[in-house]
Amino acid sequence: MKDGPVQARKPFRESVHEARIPITYEIVSLSGWQVEPYLDRLREVGLEERISAVNITNNPTARVYVDANTYGYRVLRDTTYKDVILHATCRDYTIASIQSWLLGAMANGITNITVMTGDHPKTGDYPRMGRVDDFNPLELITGITQYLNKGALFPELLAKPHRTTDRYRPHTHRLEEPTDFFVGAVLLPVRPGEVEYAQLKRKAGAQYFQGQITYDASLILDFFDEAIAAGVTFDVPILIGNTPITGKGLLKFLSTGLPNCRILPPTVKRLKEARDMGKESVQVGLEMFSAVRDGLRERGVHTKIGAHILPITSYPLSVEIVDGIVSLWSN
């Protein structure tokens, strides 16, 4: 097979707006280099016609995995999935290295990027190394949309980084040709000040939002209520995260150990008491998506809602969630 840039079969930037409910599916990273068994597993899942893109993490939990760029290229080249999305983190890259990585993604035919801070190194393989954090998510979004996509390298930054401040200087160097990235950002509805922060990301150029794992519709609807009260309208798609929970260990981690992930006590109790926690978690997730859909309609909110599904511990149950969501939105 000829190597070289590959093209998405149905670009995510189109399907995220056109699909009744756009769904992305996050695949497991691999700590070695043998990608083929993981591609086989992805093929076996058989979600090609039901999802808008495969979502590829970038050293999650600060552990070392195969480069997301290379992994994404193999998914596009060697499977029939429509498109891929790469995570770009601030944790591991200098301002020069992130641009090199992004240009490599363009060379591979990958144009979808979700910008995020990245998990803290204390959870990873090198807890003493600390973070790089040459830039923050707001600056990375700005750098891609306002510089690379307009044919220029990021300019130098002044001062120390701060989460809500752009520090770009006005001069820069031109590229041979502009990039064409479709850029998303993370949305954490339970984080204080998230409505304002999300708006800053939107103004910087974010074209969709990817949410944290959620099981309780009230947490999403409360966020929208806060936005309504502030006169804020979200005019880009928001992908709500969800995953099946197959055991008490994962339930404990998600409810107490994952930053900005909150599972309300009644939901925790329901899952603990369930005869089959995995099946029950699928039902809980589907009820949440249905309640969010209905709640936004009642509020007159027209924000495009999608889903971001993470398999974590169960591929079959993740497929059930995808099928259930598709069924919900077909009614």
C-alpha positions as CSV (number, residue, x, y, z in Angstrom):
1,M,0.0,0.0,0.0
2,K,1.3,3.4,-1.0
3,D,2.3,5.6,1.9
4,G,1.4,9.3,2.1
5,P,-1.3,11.6,3.3
6,V,-4.8,10.0,3.6
7,Q,-8.1,11.7,3.3
8,A,-11.1,11.3,5.6
9,R,-14.0,9.4,4.0
10,K,-16.5,11.8,5.7
11,P,-14.7,14.8,7.4
12,F,-15.7,15.2,11.0
13,R,-16.0,19.0,10.5
14,E,-19.0,18.2,8.2
15,S,-20.6,15.2,10.1
16,V,-20.4,17.0,13.5
17,H,-23.0,19.5,12.1
18,E,-24.9,17.2,9.7
19,A,-25.4,14.1,11.8
20,R,-28.6,14.0,13.9
21,I,-26.3,13.3,16.8
22,P,-22.6,13.2,16.1
23,I,-20.8,10.5,18.1
24,T,-17.0,10.1,18.6
25,Y,-15.4,7.0,19.9
26,E,-12.2,7.0,21.9
27,I,-9.8,4.1,21.3
28,V,-7.3,2.6,23.7
29,S,-3.7,3.8,23.5
30,L,-1.0,1.2,23.3
31,S,2.2,1.3,25.3
32,G,4.2,-0.6,22.6
33,W,4.5,-0.1,18.9
34,Q,2.5,-3.1,17.5
35,V,-0.6,-1.2,16.3
36,E,-2.2,-3.9,14.2
37,P,-3.8,-5.9,17.1
38,Y,-5.5,-2.6,18.2
39,L,-6.6,-1.9,14.7
40,D,-8.1,-5.4,14.5
41,R,-10.0,-4.7,17.8
42,L,-11.3,-1.4,16.4
43,R,-12.4,-3.2,13.2
44,E,-14.2,-5.8,15.3
45,V,-16.2,-3.2,17.1
46,G,-17.9,-2.4,13.8
47,L,-19.0,1.2,14.4
48,E,-17.9,2.6,11.1
49,E,-21.4,3.7,10.0
50,R,-22.6,4.9,13.4
51,I,-19.9,7.3,14.5
52,S,-18.5,10.5,13.1
53,A,-14.8,10.0,14.1
54,V,-12.4,7.9,16.1
55,N,-10.9,9.9,19.0
56,I,-7.2,9.3,19.8
57,T,-5.7,10.2,23.1
58,N,-2.2,11.7,23.6
59,N,-0.3,10.0,26.5
60,P,-3.4,9.9,28.8
61,T,-2.7,9.9,32.6
62,A,0.8,11.2,31.6
63,R,1.9,7.7,30.6
64,V,4.0,6.9,27.5
65,Y,2.0,5.5,24.6
66,V,2.6,5.4,20.9
67,D,2.4,8.8,19.2
68,A,-1.3,9.8,18.5
69,N,-0.3,11.2,15.2
70,T,1.1,7.9,13.9
71,Y,-1.8,5.9,15.5
72,G,-4.3,8.2,13.8
73,Y,-2.6,7.9,10.4
74,R,-2.8,4.1,10.7
75,V,-6.5,4.2,11.6
76,L,-7.3,6.4,8.6
77,R,-5.1,4.3,6.2
78,D,-5.9,0.8,7.4
79,T,-9.5,0.9,8.6
80,T,-12.8,2.0,7.1
81,Y,-13.6,4.6,9.8
82,K,-14.6,7.9,8.4
83,D,-12.2,10.3,10.3
84,V,-10.0,10.7,13.3
85,I,-9.5,13.3,16.0
86,L,-6.2,13.8,17.8
87,H,-5.8,15.1,21.3
88,A,-3.2,17.9,21.6
89,T,-2.0,18.6,25.2
90,C,-0.1,21.5,26.7
91,R,1.6,19.3,29.3
92,D,4.3,17.7,27.1
93,Y,5.2,20.1,24.3
94,T,7.3,23.2,23.9
95,I,6.0,25.9,21.5
96,A,8.3,24.6,18.8
97,S,7.6,20.8,19.3
98,I,3.8,21.2,19.2
99,Q,4.0,23.0,15.9
100,S,6.3,20.3,14.5
101,W,3.8,17.7,15.7
102,L,0.8,19.6,14.2
103,L,2.6,20.0,10.8
104,G,3.2,16.2,10.9
105,A,-0.5,15.7,11.4
106,M,-1.3,17.8,8.4
107,A,1.2,15.8,6.4
108,N,-0.6,12.6,7.4
109,G,-3.9,14.0,6.3
110,I,-5.2,14.5,9.9
111,T,-7.0,17.9,10.5
112,N,-9.1,17.4,13.6
113,I,-7.5,18.5,16.9
114,T,-9.0,18.6,20.4
115,V,-6.9,20.9,22.6
116,M,-6.5,20.1,26.3
117,T,-4.3,20.8,29.3
118,G,-3.3,17.1,29.9
119,D,-3.3,15.0,33.0
120,H,-0.8,15.8,35.8
121,P,2.5,14.0,35.5
122,K,2.2,12.7,39.1
123,T,-0.2,10.0,37.7
124,G,2.2,9.0,35.0
125,D,5.5,7.2,34.2
126,Y,7.7,10.1,35.1
127,P,6.1,11.9,38.1
128,R,9.3,13.9,38.8
129,M,9.6,15.4,35.4
130,G,7.0,18.0,35.9
131,R,5.0,19.7,33.1
132,V,6.3,21.7,30.1
133,D,3.3,24.0,29.7
134,D,4.9,26.5,27.4
135,F,1.4,27.6,26.6
136,N,-2.2,27.1,27.9
137,P,-5.2,25.7,26.0
138,L,-6.5,29.1,25.1
139,E,-3.1,30.0,23.5
140,L,-2.9,26.7,21.7
141,I,-6.3,27.2,20.2
142,T,-5.3,30.7,19.2
143,G,-2.0,29.6,17.8
144,I,-3.7,27.0,15.5
145,T,-6.6,29.0,14.3
146,Q,-5.0,32.4,14.1
147,Y,-1.5,31.5,13.0
148,L,-1.0,28.0,11.6
149,N,-4.3,28.1,9.8
150,K,-3.4,31.5,8.3
151,G,0.1,30.4,7.1
152,A,2.3,31.5,10.0
153,L,4.2,29.9,12.9
154,F,3.2,30.8,16.4
155,P,4.9,34.0,17.6
156,E,7.0,34.1,20.7
157,L,5.2,34.4,24.1
158,L,5.8,36.9,26.8
159,A,5.4,36.6,30.6
160,K,4.5,33.5,32.5
161,P,1.5,31.3,31.4
162,H,-1.9,31.9,32.8
163,R,-5.0,29.8,32.0
164,T,-7.1,32.7,30.7
165,T,-4.6,35.0,29.1
166,D,-3.1,35.1,25.5
167,R,0.5,36.2,25.5
168,Y,1.3,36.2,21.8
169,R,3.6,38.9,20.4
170,P,2.6,40.5,17.1
171,H,5.4,39.3,14.8
172,T,5.9,35.8,13.4
173,H,7.4,33.7,10.5
174,R,5.4,32.6,7.5
175,L,4.8,29.0,6.5
176,E,5.0,27.7,2.9
177,E,1.2,27.2,3.1
178,P,-1.4,27.4,5.8
179,T,-2.8,24.4,7.7
180,D,-6.4,23.5,7.7
181,F,-7.2,22.3,11.2
182,F,-10.7,21.9,12.7
183,V,-10.1,22.7,16.4
184,G,-12.0,21.6,19.4
185,A,-11.6,22.3,23.1
186,V,-12.5,20.6,26.4
187,L,-15.7,21.5,28.3
188,L,-16.0,20.7,32.0
189,P,-19.5,21.7,33.1
190,V,-18.8,21.2,36.8
191,R,-15.7,23.4,36.9
192,P,-16.4,26.9,38.4
193,G,-16.3,29.6,35.9
194,E,-16.6,27.2,33.0
195,V,-19.2,29.3,31.0
196,E,-16.8,32.2,30.8
197,Y,-13.8,30.0,30.1
198,A,-15.6,28.1,27.3
199,Q,-16.6,31.5,25.8
200,L,-12.9,32.5,25.8
201,K,-12.0,29.3,24.0
202,R,-14.8,29.9,21.5
203,K,-13.6,33.4,20.8
204,A,-10.1,32.0,20.3
205,G,-11.4,29.8,17.6
206,A,-12.8,26.5,19.1
207,Q,-15.2,24.9,16.7
208,Y,-16.6,22.2,18.9
209,F,-16.4,21.1,22.6
210,Q,-15.7,17.7,24.1
211,G,-17.0,17.1,27.5
212,Q,-15.9,15.0,30.5
213,I,-17.6,11.7,31.4
214,T,-21.1,12.5,32.7
215,Y,-24.1,10.4,34.0
216,D,-26.4,13.1,35.5
217,A,-28.3,15.3,33.1
218,S,-28.7,17.9,35.9
219,L,-25.0,18.7,35.7
220,I,-25.2,19.5,32.0
221,L,-28.5,21.4,32.3
222,D,-27.2,23.4,35.3
223,F,-24.3,24.5,33.0
224,F,-26.7,25.7,30.4
225,D,-28.9,27.4,32.9
226,E,-25.8,29.4,34.0
227,A,-25.1,30.2,30.4
228,I,-28.7,31.4,29.8
229,A,-28.5,33.5,32.9
230,A,-25.3,35.1,31.6
231,G,-26.7,35.7,28.2
232,V,-24.3,33.2,26.6
233,T,-25.2,31.1,23.6
234,F,-23.1,28.1,22.5
235,D,-23.3,28.0,18.7
236,V,-20.9,25.0,18.2
237,P,-21.5,21.3,18.9
238,I,-20.9,19.9,22.4
239,L,-20.0,16.2,22.7
240,I,-21.0,14.8,26.1
241,G,-18.7,12.1,27.5
242,N,-19.9,8.8,28.8
243,T,-18.5,5.3,29.4
244,P,-19.9,2.0,30.8
245,I,-18.9,1.2,34.4
246,T,-18.3,-2.5,34.9
247,G,-17.0,-2.6,38.5
248,K,-16.7,-0.8,41.8
249,G,-13.1,0.2,41.2
250,L,-13.9,2.2,38.1
251,L,-17.0,3.7,39.8
252,K,-14.8,4.9,42.7
253,F,-12.2,6.3,40.3
254,L,-14.8,8.2,38.2
255,S,-16.7,9.5,41.2
256,T,-13.8,10.5,43.4
257,G,-10.5,10.3,41.5
258,L,-11.0,11.8,38.1
259,P,-10.7,15.7,38.1
260,N,-13.9,17.5,37.1
261,C,-15.9,14.3,36.8
262,R,-18.8,14.2,39.2
263,I,-21.3,11.4,39.7
264,L,-24.2,12.4,42.0
265,P,-24.8,10.2,45.1
266,P,-28.2,8.8,43.9
267,T,-26.5,7.5,40.7
268,V,-23.6,6.0,42.6
269,K,-26.1,4.2,44.9
270,R,-28.1,3.0,41.9
271,L,-25.0,1.5,40.3
272,K,-23.7,-0.1,43.4
273,E,-27.0,-1.8,44.1
274,A,-27.5,-3.0,40.5
275,R,-27.5,-6.7,39.7
276,D,-25.4,-6.0,36.6
277,M,-23.5,-2.7,37.1
278,G,-22.3,-2.6,33.4
279,K,-25.8,-3.0,32.0
280,E,-27.2,-0.5,34.5
281,S,-24.6,2.1,33.7
282,V,-25.6,1.9,30.0
283,Q,-29.2,2.5,31.0
284,V,-28.1,5.4,33.2
285,G,-26.1,7.0,30.4
286,L,-28.9,6.7,27.9
287,E,-31.4,8.2,30.4
288,M,-28.9,11.1,30.8
289,F,-28.7,11.7,27.1
290,S,-32.4,11.6,26.7
291,A,-32.9,14.0,29.7
292,V,-30.4,16.5,28.3
293,R,-32.0,16.4,24.9
294,D,-35.5,17.0,26.4
295,G,-34.2,19.6,28.9
296,L,-32.5,21.7,26.2
297,R,-35.7,21.6,24.1
298,E,-37.7,22.8,27.0
299,R,-35.3,25.7,27.5
300,G,-35.3,26.6,23.9
301,V,-31.6,25.9,23.6
302,H,-30.6,24.9,20.0
303,T,-26.9,23.9,20.8
304,K,-26.0,20.8,18.8
305,I,-25.5,18.0,21.2
306,G,-23.3,15.0,20.5
307,A,-21.7,12.1,22.4
308,H,-18.1,11.2,23.1
309,I,-17.9,7.5,24.1
310,L,-15.0,6.0,25.9
311,P,-14.9,2.1,26.1
312,I,-12.3,1.9,29.0
313,T,-13.3,-1.5,30.3
314,S,-16.0,-2.8,27.9
315,Y,-16.2,-2.6,24.1
316,P,-19.5,-4.5,23.8
317,L,-21.2,-2.2,26.4
318,S,-19.8,0.9,24.6
319,V,-21.4,-0.3,21.4
320,E,-24.7,-0.7,23.3
321,I,-24.4,3.0,24.4
322,V,-23.7,4.1,20.8
323,D,-26.7,2.0,19.5
324,G,-28.9,3.4,22.2
325,I,-28.0,7.0,21.5
326,V,-28.6,6.5,17.7
327,S,-32.0,5.0,18.6
328,L,-32.9,7.8,20.9
329,W,-32.2,10.5,18.3
330,S,-34.1,8.6,15.6
331,N,-37.3,9.2,17.5
